[in-house]
Amino acid sequence: MVGPGGGRVQTELLFPGAEGAGCSIGALGEGLLEVGLGPGLAAETLRRGFGGDAANAVVMAARMGADARLITRVGDDAAGRMLLEFWRAQGIDLFAVSIDGSAPTGLYINERDASGRHRFSYHRTGSAASLIAARDARPEALAGLDVLHITGVSLSISDTAAEAALLAARCARAAGARISFVVNYRPQLRPDRDRMMAFARTADIVFLSVEDARALLGVERIEDVAAALEHPAELVMTRGPEPALLLAGAEQHMVVPPPVLAVDTAGAGDALAGAYLIARCVGVPPRRALAYGVAAGALSCRGWGCALSYPSAAEVSAALSALDGAEPGEVLA
């Protein structure tokens, strides 16, 4: 199954000279229906969208041409059917998505005021995704993956989901996959810091925001983050509109986001992760992979909502072409 970007053919066009066309990226975690409300709660601003950090990352990867797979649970309800319909349209492989007739699909409200600031309220207690368990991390759900992506939310929504994430990571690594982890520290979920730290220290690729670094580690310099996490092979730190940072072994890089008129920044970090992962999966060097990720993340801010606003592969490619035409050091430092 291929996404709107054209699957492997699109991957070859987007990553010329890469080490092969195929890339299989899977994620275990949550998908949520997004309800958007504009200023003043006006009825005409009510919108439907699609979120959940694990689901967002594979949507972006699919748009970039990856063979994307999602491991999750949804309720047997209208919200679950809407999520399945959207994910299917993106070309995501859904054979590892279970439909739970005993629990509802989770959702969140994305409320934006007149100044563009957001307030999020989540309705996920007892949701189908919070009931992810070891039975969902079955071998066939993980077979053939090049990368398995796990999130801090996956480790925090329930103990059973955390157990599933840990089991999935062990099995996927044993089968040869790289493990990617985005911290996404959410205080309202009361995350287990020790569990999150331990997982980050075993991951091959770690993503976090500067806010995550402050909340989880009490630091904000990427060098200090790397030391605290015992130097993962690749570490990506986002800093909102400021340049994103990367440590990959002895290499350190910085990429300035392309200028965009930001409407909604929700889900930008997940877009960055999905684009970065497929770029690295097909052999793009870390610095260039970060440019793909930063371009995807910035472009995702142009529209409302999370996954609904994600750019196409062609848009990411065009943004990179514009960046490549900038003065030396202006975009890639």
C-alpha positions as CSV (number, residue, x, y, z in Angstrom):
1,M,0.0,0.0,0.0
2,V,1.4,3.4,-0.9
3,G,0.6,6.9,0.2
4,P,-0.3,10.1,-1.7
5,G,3.3,10.7,-2.4
6,G,3.5,7.7,-4.7
7,G,5.3,5.2,-2.5
8,R,8.6,3.9,-3.6
9,V,8.6,5.7,-7.0
10,Q,8.1,8.9,-5.1
11,T,10.8,8.0,-2.6
12,E,13.3,7.5,-5.5
13,L,12.5,11.0,-6.9
14,L,12.6,12.7,-3.5
15,F,15.8,11.1,-2.4
16,P,17.9,10.8,-5.5
17,G,21.0,8.6,-5.1
18,A,19.7,7.1,-1.8
19,E,20.6,3.6,-0.8
20,G,17.5,2.0,-2.2
21,A,13.8,2.9,-2.7
22,G,12.1,0.9,0.0
23,C,11.7,2.0,3.7
24,S,9.3,0.5,6.2
25,I,8.5,2.6,9.2
26,G,6.1,1.6,11.9
27,A,4.8,3.3,15.0
28,L,3.1,1.9,18.1
29,G,0.9,4.4,20.0
30,E,-2.1,6.6,20.0
31,G,-4.3,8.0,17.3
32,L,-6.9,10.6,18.3
33,L,-9.7,12.4,16.6
34,E,-9.1,16.2,16.6
35,V,-11.9,18.7,17.2
36,G,-10.9,22.2,16.3
37,L,-12.5,25.4,17.7
38,G,-11.7,28.9,16.6
39,P,-11.9,32.2,18.5
40,G,-15.0,32.7,20.5
41,L,-16.1,29.1,20.1
42,A,-18.1,30.2,17.0
43,A,-20.0,27.4,15.3
44,E,-18.6,28.1,11.9
45,T,-15.0,27.5,13.2
46,L,-15.7,23.9,14.3
47,R,-13.4,21.6,12.4
48,R,-12.5,17.9,12.3
49,G,-8.9,16.8,12.2
50,F,-6.7,13.8,13.1
51,G,-3.9,13.6,15.6
52,G,-2.0,11.4,18.1
53,D,1.8,11.6,18.0
54,A,2.5,8.1,16.9
55,A,-0.1,8.3,14.1
56,N,1.1,11.7,13.0
57,A,4.7,10.5,12.5
58,V,3.6,7.6,10.2
59,V,1.3,9.9,8.3
60,M,4.2,12.2,7.4
61,A,6.4,9.2,6.6
62,A,3.7,7.9,4.3
63,R,3.4,11.2,2.5
64,M,7.1,11.1,1.9
65,G,6.8,7.6,0.3
66,A,7.5,5.3,3.1
67,D,5.8,2.0,3.6
68,A,4.1,3.1,6.8
69,R,2.5,0.9,9.5
70,L,0.5,1.9,12.6
71,I,0.1,-0.4,15.6
72,T,-2.8,0.9,17.7
73,R,-6.4,0.4,18.8
74,V,-9.5,2.3,18.0
75,G,-13.1,2.1,19.2
76,D,-15.9,0.6,17.2
77,D,-17.5,4.0,16.8
78,A,-17.8,7.0,14.4
79,A,-14.5,8.5,15.6
80,G,-12.6,5.3,15.1
81,R,-14.1,4.9,11.6
82,M,-13.1,8.5,10.7
83,L,-9.5,7.8,11.8
84,L,-9.3,4.6,9.9
85,E,-10.7,6.3,6.7
86,F,-8.1,9.1,7.0
87,W,-5.2,6.8,7.7
88,R,-6.2,4.5,4.8
89,A,-6.4,7.4,2.4
90,Q,-2.8,8.3,3.4
91,G,-1.6,4.8,2.4
92,I,-0.9,3.6,5.9
93,D,-0.9,-0.2,6.4
94,L,-3.6,-0.8,9.0
95,F,-3.5,-4.6,9.5
96,A,-2.0,-4.1,13.0
97,V,-4.8,-1.7,14.0
98,S,-7.4,-3.5,16.3
99,I,-11.0,-2.4,16.7
100,D,-12.1,-2.6,20.3
101,G,-15.8,-2.9,20.8
102,S,-15.6,-2.2,24.5
103,A,-13.8,1.1,24.6
104,P,-14.2,4.5,22.8
105,T,-11.8,6.2,20.5
106,G,-10.0,9.0,22.2
107,L,-10.2,12.6,21.1
108,Y,-8.8,16.1,21.9
109,I,-10.0,19.6,21.4
110,N,-7.7,22.1,19.8
111,E,-9.0,25.5,20.8
112,R,-7.4,28.6,19.2
113,D,-7.9,32.2,20.4
114,A,-7.8,35.4,18.3
115,S,-4.0,35.7,18.9
116,G,-3.3,32.2,17.6
117,R,-2.6,30.7,21.0
118,H,-3.8,27.2,21.7
119,R,-5.4,25.3,24.5
120,F,-5.7,21.5,24.3
121,S,-8.0,19.4,26.2
122,Y,-7.8,15.6,26.0
123,H,-10.5,13.0,26.4
124,R,-8.6,9.7,26.4
125,T,-9.2,8.1,29.8
126,G,-10.3,4.5,29.1
127,S,-9.9,5.0,25.4
128,A,-9.2,2.0,23.1
129,A,-5.6,3.3,22.5
130,S,-4.9,3.5,26.2
131,L,-5.7,-0.3,26.3
132,I,-2.8,-1.1,23.9
133,A,-1.1,-4.1,25.5
134,A,1.5,-6.8,24.8
135,R,-1.0,-8.7,22.6
136,D,-0.8,-5.8,20.1
137,A,3.0,-6.1,19.8
138,R,2.7,-9.4,18.0
139,P,5.6,-10.6,15.8
140,E,3.6,-10.2,12.5
141,A,2.9,-6.5,13.4
142,L,6.6,-5.8,13.6
143,A,7.9,-8.0,10.8
144,G,9.9,-6.3,8.1
145,L,10.2,-2.9,9.8
146,D,13.4,-0.8,9.1
147,V,12.4,1.6,11.9
148,L,10.0,1.3,14.9
149,H,8.9,4.7,16.3
150,I,7.8,4.9,19.9
151,T,6.6,8.0,21.8
152,G,6.7,9.3,25.3
153,V,2.9,9.3,25.2
154,S,2.9,5.6,24.3
155,L,4.9,5.1,27.5
156,S,2.6,7.2,29.6
157,I,-1.1,6.6,28.6
158,S,-1.2,3.3,30.6
159,D,1.1,0.6,32.0
160,T,-0.1,-1.9,29.5
161,A,0.8,0.5,26.6
162,A,4.2,1.0,28.1
163,E,4.7,-2.8,28.4
164,A,3.7,-3.1,24.7
165,A,6.1,-0.4,23.7
166,L,9.0,-2.1,25.5
167,L,8.2,-5.5,24.1
168,A,7.8,-4.1,20.6
169,A,11.1,-2.3,20.8
170,R,12.9,-5.5,22.0
171,C,11.3,-7.6,19.2
172,A,11.9,-5.1,16.5
173,R,15.5,-4.5,17.4
174,A,16.1,-8.3,17.5
175,A,14.7,-8.4,14.0
176,G,17.2,-5.7,12.8
177,A,15.1,-2.6,13.0
178,R,16.3,0.7,14.4
179,I,14.4,2.2,17.3
180,S,13.3,5.8,17.2
181,F,11.9,7.6,20.3
182,V,10.3,11.0,20.6
183,V,10.2,12.2,24.2
184,N,6.9,14.2,24.0
185,Y,6.9,14.7,27.8
186,R,3.3,15.4,28.9
187,P,3.1,16.3,32.7
188,Q,-0.7,15.8,32.7
189,L,-0.1,12.1,32.0
190,R,2.2,11.8,35.0
191,P,4.9,10.0,33.1
192,D,7.3,7.6,34.7
193,R,10.6,9.6,34.3
194,D,12.8,6.6,35.0
195,R,11.0,4.5,32.4
196,M,11.2,7.3,29.9
197,M,14.9,7.9,30.5
198,A,15.7,4.2,30.3
199,F,13.9,3.9,26.9
200,A,15.6,7.0,25.5
201,R,19.0,5.6,26.5
202,T,18.4,2.5,24.4
203,A,17.0,4.2,21.4
204,D,19.0,4.7,18.2
205,I,17.4,8.0,17.3
206,V,15.9,10.4,19.9
207,F,13.8,13.5,19.2
208,L,12.8,16.1,21.8
209,S,11.9,19.7,22.1
210,V,13.8,22.1,24.3
211,E,10.7,22.1,26.5
212,D,11.0,18.3,26.9
213,A,14.7,18.7,27.8
214,R,13.9,21.2,30.5
215,A,11.0,19.2,31.9
216,L,12.6,15.7,31.8
217,L,16.3,16.5,32.3
218,G,16.5,20.1,33.7
219,V,18.8,21.1,30.9
220,E,18.5,22.8,27.5
221,R,21.8,22.5,25.8
222,I,21.9,19.6,23.3
223,E,25.3,18.6,24.6
224,D,23.9,18.2,28.1
225,V,20.9,16.3,26.8
226,A,23.3,13.9,25.0
227,A,25.3,13.4,28.1
228,A,22.2,12.7,30.2
229,L,20.9,10.2,27.7
230,E,24.3,8.5,27.4
231,H,24.9,9.8,23.8
232,P,22.3,8.2,21.5
233,A,23.5,7.6,18.0
234,E,21.4,10.5,16.7
235,L,19.8,13.2,18.8
236,V,17.5,15.9,17.3
237,M,16.3,18.9,19.3
238,T,13.6,21.2,18.1
239,R,13.3,24.8,19.4
240,G,10.1,26.2,18.0
241,P,10.9,28.8,15.3
242,E,14.6,28.7,16.2
243,P,17.1,26.4,14.4
244,A,16.7,22.7,15.0
245,L,19.9,21.0,16.3
246,L,21.4,17.6,15.6
247,L,24.1,15.5,17.2
248,A,25.1,12.4,15.2
249,G,28.3,10.9,16.6
250,A,31.0,13.6,16.3
251,E,28.8,15.7,14.0
252,Q,26.8,18.6,15.1
253,H,24.5,20.5,12.8
254,M,21.9,23.3,12.8
255,V,19.1,23.9,10.4
256,V,17.0,27.1,10.2
257,P,13.3,26.5,9.3
258,P,12.1,28.0,6.1
259,P,9.9,31.1,6.6
260,V,6.2,30.3,6.7
261,L,3.1,32.1,7.9
262,A,2.2,29.9,10.9
263,V,-1.4,29.2,11.5
264,D,-1.1,26.2,13.8
265,T,2.1,24.7,15.1
266,A,0.4,21.5,16.5
267,G,2.0,18.4,15.3
268,A,5.0,20.1,13.7
269,G,7.5,18.0,15.7
270,D,5.8,14.7,14.6
271,A,6.0,15.9,11.0
272,L,9.7,16.6,11.5
273,A,10.2,13.1,12.9
274,G,8.4,11.3,10.2
275,A,10.3,13.1,7.4
276,Y,13.7,12.7,9.2
277,L,13.1,9.0,9.7
278,I,12.4,8.1,6.1
279,A,15.4,10.2,4.9
280,R,17.7,8.4,7.2
281,C,16.1,5.1,6.4
282,V,17.0,5.4,2.7
283,G,20.6,6.5,3.5
284,V,20.4,10.3,3.5
285,P,23.2,11.8,5.7
286,P,22.0,13.1,9.0
287,R,22.5,16.8,8.2
288,R,20.4,16.5,5.0
289,A,17.8,14.4,6.7
290,L,17.4,17.1,9.3
291,A,16.7,19.6,6.5
292,Y,13.9,17.3,5.2
293,G,12.5,17.1,8.7
294,V,12.7,20.8,9.4
295,A,11.1,21.7,6.0
296,A,8.2,19.2,6.7
297,G,7.7,20.5,10.2
298,A,7.7,24.2,9.1
299,L,5.3,23.6,6.2
300,S,2.9,21.7,8.5
301,C,2.3,25.0,10.4
302,R,0.6,26.7,7.4
303,G,-2.8,25.1,8.1
304,W,-5.0,24.2,11.0
305,G,-4.7,20.9,12.8
306,C,-2.1,18.1,13.0
307,A,-1.9,15.5,10.3
308,L,-4.5,17.2,8.2
309,S,-2.0,20.0,7.5
310,Y,1.0,17.9,6.6
311,P,2.8,18.8,3.4
312,S,3.1,16.5,0.4
313,A,6.5,15.1,-0.8
314,A,6.4,17.6,-3.6
315,E,6.0,20.5,-1.3
316,V,8.9,19.3,0.9
317,S,11.0,18.9,-2.1
318,A,10.2,22.4,-3.4
319,A,11.0,23.9,0.1
320,L,14.3,22.2,0.1
321,S,15.1,23.5,-3.4
322,A,14.4,27.0,-2.1
323,L,16.7,26.4,0.9
324,D,19.4,25.1,-1.3
325,G,19.3,28.4,-3.2
326,A,19.9,30.4,-0.1
327,E,23.2,32.1,0.7
328,P,25.8,29.7,2.3
329,G,25.2,29.5,6.0
330,E,21.8,31.2,5.8
331,V,19.8,27.9,6.1
332,L,22.3,25.1,6.8
333,A,24.9,26.0,9.4
